[in-house]
Amino acid sequence: MVGLLLPLVLALLLGLALAFVLLHFLFVKQEPTKLPHGSMGWPLCGETLGFLKPHKSNSMGSFLQDHCSRHGKIFKSHLFGSPTIVSCDHEFNMFILQNEEKLFQCSYPKPIHGILGRLCLLVVVGDIHKRLRSFALNLISTCKSKPEFLHDIDKLAISIVESWKERKEVVFCEEAKKFTFNLIVKQILSLEPEEPLTSKILADFLTFMKGLVSLPLYIPGTPYAKAVKARARISSTVGEIIKDRRKGDVGIAKGDFLDVLLSNTSLSDEGKVSIVLDLLLGGYETTSILMATAVYFLGHSPHALEKLKANSLSLSLRRTPSHKENEGGRRTLELGRLQANAVHSQCNKAVTVINEALRCGNVVKFVHRKALKDVNFKGYLIPSGWKVLPVFTASHLDPSLHENASEFNPWRWAGQTTSKDVSPFGGGVRLCPGAELAKVETAFFLHYLVLNYRWKTKGEDCPLAHPYVEFERGLPLEIEPLETSLGRKS
């Protein structure tokens, strides 16, 4: 029996080997000339596993370092099931972003579409993207025009920081997500942190986020499958809120962004729900990771921390005739002054810290694009239909663009209003509309944090690119209250 099976096994192995050689031959023969150098890896999976291997977010990772040293800053590969051009060249990255919908177009893998929904702002293109993005921009302008928004940030930041008074340890990522989520649901849906509906949506969002960065296998019990169901539950919850808002007395306007959406009759309820989910996701995850990376790098940079603390103390002590003290004699931050400094003055130390945290932390490592037509750049051909991945991390850590690029040095931004060499929120027509609000929220939180506590990371934990940035242990911190805190003693 064994003698009969052996020839069959050998024949099967030989057939597989011939099939592999044939596929490789056909694939290579079909490649155009003038392509960037590179390697395509294995059939089907290509080099995807190596590209996605987790690494510290303030580094390029071994895959990119190895490929750039062997093939240059622009190279070919086979990633996410498609032939791909990877760009670690800052000039080419900007070229890609500035030619959105002309030469290149957003093109995320199909599993991302499945979990985010067909109308998600991240995946839609063309006129649909322009239309939906205008709603997001409307929210930003609405928030900026409301004094209550700054008050809500201030109030919530104080509440979170004061809740730590009797604690010696906190898991900072959990606290940051609590802060950003409670803030965004208040602005969009008028939900307070203590409401059961807020907790329900947050629980589903946590499940949703775990699945968003997992292997896209829709098998019952997998994080991806759970995330798809969690998104459906969130959609249902928001849909019920919309229905309730339209009913009789319950339908009284609350002055939040949902009212703005409901006043638009040209958008379907599905579209309105999708926009709400996009805004919740953008205002929750990205901002909380930005806060965590800023706290992480500050904790490892005593000099930067002391400078930020001195700046925050000087801001908190400046008072106006209308200034009032809170219960217990605590001085409240002058909101208008912080907003002006945080948004309009890059010399403000909070913003220099935030900008440097964005450069070193690399909250967004890369984005997905595809070539709409054959593109020639620096003698290379980018074939029509090929995927293109501009890697922002590479330019952020490029020593030719940033002196001592591996060093966390916020003061490199002193006196600069903008930096063309850093693109943490993308660029072009798909630039994140909430970028400035994320900086304002982070500036507020850092202000109260540095005035109230000293901290250090408990054990080993650092920001890792998976490729989305996360702290595997949630950034556990050992905290100690300061005497000079929120006006208790100054």
N, C-alpha and C positions, 0 to 999 in steps of 0.2 A: 504493500500500500504506500509506504514511504517512498519507494522507488518510483511510483507513478506520480506522486505529488511533486517531487523535486523538480522534474522538467517543467511542470506547469508554473511553479513558483518562479523558476529562472526565466521562463518566457514572459511572465507578467512583469518582472523587474526590468527585463530588457525592453519591453514595450513602453514602460513608464520612462525609462532613460531616453529612449528614442523620441518620445513625445516631448520631453523636456527640451532636448536638443532642437527639435523642430520648432517648438514655440519660441525658443530663444533666437533661432535663426530668422524666423519670420519677423519677429519683433525688431531685431537689429536691422534687417533689410529694409523695413518700412520707415526707419528713422531718417528724417531729412538731414542734409548736410549743414554745416556751420552751427550745429547745436553746441551749447556749452559742454565742457567735459563733465564726466561723472560716471556713476554706475547705477544700473537699474535694479540690482538685487535679484531676489527670487521672483518667479512668475506669480501673479496675483497680489501677494502681500508686499512685494518689492522690498523697500527699506523702511517701511512704516514703523515697525517695532523699534528699530534703532533710533529713528527720528523722535519717537514719543517716549523714549527712556527718560524717566524722571531725573532731574538734576537741579542744583541750586539755581534759583531764578536770577541771581546776580552773576551768573556765568552763562556761557553759550552752550555748555554741555559737550560731551566728548564727540557726539555725532557731527555737530556743526564744525567743531574745531578740527576734527580729522578731515572732513570733506573740503573745508576751505583751504587747509594746508596742502591738500593733494590736487584739488581741482580749481581753486580760486573762489572768489566771493560769490560768483554766479555759477551754479552747476546744475546738472540734470539729475533726476532720480525718478523713482516710481513710488509714489506715496498715496495712501488712501484710495488705492485701486486705479490710479490714473498716472500716465506719464506727466512729470512735473518739472518745472524750473524753480529752483530755490534761490532766493536772492538774499545775500547778506551784505549787499552793496547799497549804501545809503542813497546814492544818486538814483539808482534803479528803483529802489523802494518808493522814493518820492515821485518818480516818473509814473509808476504804476498807480499810485493813489490819485495823482492829478489827472489821469486819463481814464477815470472811472466812467463806464458807459460809452466810451469812445473806442478805446483799444482793449480795455479789460472790463470784466464784470464779476461781481460777487458770485462765488460758486462754492457753497459749503456742501460737504458730503450728505448724501440722502438721509442717513440715519439722524443727522442733526435736524433736518426738516421734520422728520417723524416725531421728534420729541418736543420741538419748539412750536410746531404748528405751521400751516401753509401761509399764514398772514403775518408771521413774526417779522419784525423790522430787520432783524439780522440777516434773513435769508431772501426776502423779496427784492426785486430789482426793478429798474426802469421807472415808469410813471407811478406804479403802485408804491414803490419805496419813497418817491418824492412826496406823495400825498400823505402817507402814514408818518413820515418824518416831520411833516409840518405840524402834526398834532403834538408830537413830542416837544418840538420847539415852542409850541403854544404853552405847554405846561411850564417850561423853563421861564418864559417871559411872565407867566402868571405868578409863579413863585417869587421872581425877582421884584415884582411890583407890590407884593403883599408884605407889609411890616410884620404881620403875624408869623410869616415863615421863619424869619430870623428869631423871633421870640420862641417859636416851637423848638428850633435847634438848640437855643440857649437853655431852655427849660429842661429838655430831654437830656442834654449833656450833663447838666448839674445833677439830675435825678440818677443817672447811671453811676456817675462818679461817687455820689454820696451813698449809694447803696453798698459800696465797698467798705464803708467805715469800720465795720467789725470783722472784716475778712483779712486773712493773711495771704490768700492766693486767689487768683482769678484765671479763668481760661479766656484770654483776651478776644480771640476770634468769636466766641459765643457772645460776649458783651458787645463787640462792634457790630455784629449782625443784628443783635437786639436793637441797638441804637438806630442803625440805618433803616431797618425794616419798619420799626414803629414810626419813624419819621415819614417814610414814603407812603405808608398806608393812611397816615393822617392827612397828607396833602392830596392824595388821590381819592380816597374813599371816606374821609372824615371818621376813621376808626381810631379809638383811643387804645393805648397799650393794654389796659386792664380788661377790655372787652373780650368775651369768649371767641368771637369771630376772628379777632386779630390772632389769637393763639392757634386757632384752627388753620388759618391760611399760612401762618409761619411754619407749622408742623409739616404741611404739605410742601411748602417751598423747600424745606430742608431735604425731604425725600427727593424732590425734583432735582435739586442741585447735585446730589450724590449720583443720580443717574445720568445727568448731563455730561459728566466727565468719566463715565464708565464705558466698558465695551458695549457696543450697540447690538446686544443680543436680546431679541424679544422672546424670552423664555420665562414662563411664570416663576417668580421668585428672584429673578436677577434685578440688580439696581436699575437697569434700563427699563425693564417692564414696569417696575414699581413707579419709576419717574413718569412714564407715560400716563399711568393711572392717576398719579398725583396731580399732573397738569390738568387732566380731565376734571378732577374734583375742584381744583382752583377755578377753572373756567365755569363750572356749575355754580360755585359760590358767588363769583362775581356776577354771573347772569341773574342769580336770585336778588342780589343787591340792586341791580339795574331795574328789575321788575318791581321791587318794593319802592324804589325811588319814584317810580311813575304812578304809584297808587295814592289817590286821595291826599289826606293830610300828611302821610309819610313822604309824599313827593315834594315837600317844601325844599326849596333850594338850600344847599348847605355851603355854597361858595367854594367847593372843591373842584378838582379837575374833572371828576365824573360829571358834574353839571355842565362843564364845557363840552364834553363828549355828547351828552344827551341832547344838547341844543342843536347838534348837527344832524340833519335829517337825511343827508346823502350817504351816511355810513351805516352798514348793517350792524345788527347787534353782535354778530360774530366778529366783525372788525373792531368794534368797541371793546369787546372782551379781550381780544388779542393785543390791542394797544395798552390796555391796563396791565396785562401780564408783562409786556415788554418793559413798561415803566417800572413795575415792581422789581423785575429782574435787574434792570440797569441801575436803579437807585439803591438796591440792596446788596448785591454781591460785589460789584466792582469797588464801590466806595468802602465797604467793610474790609476788603483785602488791602486797599490803599492805606487805611488806618492801621491795619496790623503790620504792614511792611514798614510804615513810618515809625511805629513804636519799636519794632524789632531793631531797626538800624540806629535809632536814637539810644536804645539800651546798650548798644555796642560802641557808641561814640559820645563819651562823657563831655568832651569839649562842645560839641554841637548841642547837646542837651542843656548845658549850663547857659549857653547863649540864648537858646529859645526860652528858657525859664526866665531869664532877665528881661527879655522882650515882653513876655506875657505878663510879668509882674508890673512893668511900667504901663502897659495898656490897662490893666485892671485898676490901677491907682488913679488914672486920669478920670476926672469926674466933670459932669456938666451940671448947670443949674437945675435941670429936670431929673438928675440922677437920684435914685432912691436905693436905700439899703434893704436887703432882704432880711428875713427873720434870722436872728442870731448875729446880726451885724455884718453879714457877708456882702462884699461889694460885687455888684453885678457888672459883667463886662459891658462896655459901651458898644452896643451892637452895630450901629451905623459905622463906627470907626473901624471895627474889625472887618466888616464886609468890604469897606473901601480899601483897606490895606491888603486883605487876603486876595481880592479879585484884581485890583487895579495896580498894586505896587509890588513888583517882584522883589523889591528890597526888603519887604516884610519878612522877618525870619521864619515865620510859620510857613510861608509859601516857598521859601528857598528849601526848607526841609522837605516839604511835600513834593516839589519838583525833583529833588534828588532821590527821594524814595521811589518815585515813578521811574526814574532812570535806572536805578539799581534793582528795584523790585520786579520790574517788567511784568506788570499785571496782565498785559496782553502780549504774548510772545510773538505771534504772527497772525495773519489773516488769510483767508482763502479767496483766490481770484482765478479767473481763466482768461486766456487770450481770445478776443472776439475775431481777430484776423491775424495774419502773419505780422510779427513785429520785429524790427531790426534795432538792436541796441548794442553799441560798442562792438560792432562786428559779429555779434551773436544773433542767431535766428530763434525767436520764440514762436513755435508753430501755432497756427490757429487751432483752438480747441484744447490745447495743453493747459493743465493747471499751473498756476503761478503762486508761490508762497513768499511774500515779502516778510522777512524776519526782522522785527523791530529791535529785538535783543542785541543783534549783531552791531547795529549802528550805535546803540546806547552804550555798548562796552568797547567801542572801537577806539584804541589809543591815539589814532590819527585825528579823531574828532574831539576827544576828551582827555585832557591831561590826567595822568594817573587814574585811568578809567575804572579800575577795580576798587578805588577808594571812595567811601561815602563822605563827600565833602559838599555840604549844602552851600557853602560860600562861593562856589564856582559860579552860582547864578546871581550874585550880588550885582545890581546895576543893570541886569538884563530884563527886558520886558517880554521877550519871546526867545525861543530857541528852535531853529530849524533842524537841529541835529537830534532832537528828541521828539518822538511821536507816540506817546503812551496811549493815546486815545484814538489812534488811526489818523485819517486825514482825508482831504478832498471832500466830496459830497457826502461821504459816510462818516465824517468826523463825529464822535460821540457828542450828542447835543447837551448832555448833562455834565460835561467835563468840569466847568467852572463851579457848578453847584457841589460837585464831589469835593473840590478843594475847600470850599467854604465850610462844609460840614466837618471835614477833617481838621481844619484850622480851629474851629470852635472846640472840638473835643480835645485836641492837643493842648489848647490853652488851659482848660480845667485840669487835665491830667498832670501836666508838668508842675502846676502850682500846688497840687494836693498830694502827690505820691512820688517816691523813688521806687524803682522796680528793677528786677533782673529776671531773665528767662530761667525757669526751673528745668534743669536738665538740658538736653540737646534738642533743639527744634529750630528750624529755619525755613524760609519760604522756598518751596519746591515747585518747579514747573512740571505739570502733568499732562498736557502743556499749560492748562489753566493753573494759576498759582494757588497753592494752598499750604497750610502748615499741618503736617501729619498729626501732631498732637494738639492742635488748636492754639498754639502759643501760650502755654501755661506761664503765668508770671507770679513771682513772689513780690508782694507789695508792702510798702511801709509808709504810713501817713507822714506828711511833712508838717512842721510847726507853722511855717508860712504858707497857709493854704486858704484860698478863697476868702481872704480878709480876716481870718481868725487872729493872726498876729503878723504884722508886716514891718 
